[in-house]
């Protein structure tokens, strides 16, 4: 039997409601999202078949499919051959969390490795939270956006802690859903990424300035071409986009053509032809989007028998001061302590009643020239 509220909203959308200024598929998605989060469409409710629903809405199955796909990616809809498309309402009862609610802060990391609890970021966050008289409830998302989304849903539905700081691996739609669920007085601070479509608090590294600084350094030394190396899956991250856009901005300010920056993205490093790539590096400054890319390409080129001396100029972005390279590398050194301090300060401000607009704060950084030496790594702080 058709849900009466769904019928009413379908009629409203078809007759111009649901946000006239939005594209039609966004009006559909926004309406269904609100119906699910409000409980008007209960968990397990089966939507009409796609063809029937698209006819009711007066649109194509392609437009409808785009809206439904985004809701599936947000975890609000499921699909199976037996049931078709059905509602997956957020859970209402989270697991019981031990500890005093007013002193406990959920700290959600993307994943846990052997060095997680010895990392500069974890140690700094622990220090500033402990200094404020707060304790940590640590959660790992095991590198899974859907796991992290479910963890945060559980925290927000019935908070058993006073706030949350998360190293985000979520998509924009998931963040938008979480912000609609979030209690007004519950601080939720995203680290490393921000999402333009969703109003939220975030503390990030100043990646745009970092891209500009690395580009400016190499331009002063006569380089006119750049290769920006990045894993394809990270291109959607705001932090990576900002690094690339900062580089592009400084190139444009120096009156170079946009094609002076070539983006080389890969899913698997084997997609790159090692000889061709090494040859490109003879006439272009290599900028690795993150330390992972820098390590991957060097190991790959070495295994393929390429001479690393073909890389005449190499810049990257790093928070790991112990990383050594077999050649000179310019690093933009992000300051994890500043990131942690700003995140905890913002959290405390919200806990103390600050209801001002959403804040986007940027942590400091500096350029470091790392010069390879067989006996030691020499570091020169440029500024």
Phi, psi and omega in degrees: 000135184290132176296128186294322179293324176296317178301315181298318181290324176299315179299320181294316179298314183297332182258022171099003179274190177077019179098080186301332184283348183272151170303152188300319182294327178290326177296320178295311182298314182299318181294313180295321179301313181294322179295321181289312183292331179279346182091359179296327171253107187286164177303131179089352180299133183265121178287155175301157176307150185306315183296317180295316182293320179295323177294320179297324181277345182074038181223182180270160178292337179291315179296315178298316181300324179296318179293316182294323179297319179295321178291326175294319179296332177280352181083014182264346177229151173236168180213136175213160179297324184285319187255347187074220180264128183223159184282136172241083183293146178302143178298146182258344182237103177286165176294149178292130182249125181287158177113168179277122186305318185283358178240358188256127176244125177285127177244109186252115177260157180294324177197166178246127175242179182299330185259005185308309186280359173251001181289151180300323182293312181297316181298318181292317178298316179300317181299310184288326176292316179296321179299329180272004179080022182252156179245164185250131164255109186267133176229139175248137181267002178053039177061022182246114177302321181294322176296315180296320178299315180293322178299315182288325174303313180299320180293319186281330183298319178209083188301128172250022175215171186266350180182176184212137172240127186229131170277102197279137169234023185274162171272164183299320180297321179295319179294319178301316179298315181297321181291333175287331180278334192296128172301145186300328184261014182254115180287129175230111185249122177266135178254145170080331183225152170230161187230110188298330183282346185235121178289121183197160174281137178210146172236121187231164168284146181283075187290327179297312178297324179297315178299320178296315184295317179295316178298317181297320180301312183286327177297321179296336180262014170096000180282135182241354180230148183222143169249121177257109185262128185206146172288137186302322185293339182265355182298334180281347181289136181300323182297320180286318178301319181294323177298315180294316182292326176296319177297315180297322181297315182291329176295316179296321180295340178261016173061033174265155178293150178303329181285004173292342176250113177256123178270122175249107180249150182213149171267314175239133184303335180291350175291340182271132174281113188298319181294316179297319181295315179299322179294320178300324184290347179290333184240006181222147174281127179275125175243110178275128183303331178202170184300328179300315179295320180299313180295318183297313185291324180293316178297319181295314180294320179296316180296332180274002177082015180280148178277118182292349177291349176291337177277099185278332181213129184221126176237149178207179184236134193211151168235004183252101187289346186270355183292131178244147180235156180278012177206176180291136181223135172265121180246142166265113188268104177285141185265100184295327181294321178292322177299312182296316181297317180295321180296314182289322178298318178294319177301312181296322178299316179293319180296332181271012172102006178292113179246025179289177185300164182299142186246138172241109182252146182241132179277157183283167175199174179207155177277138176230129173265114178261118182255124183285137175218135181306333183262334184200163173258118180267133180244133176238116177282116184283321174197000000 
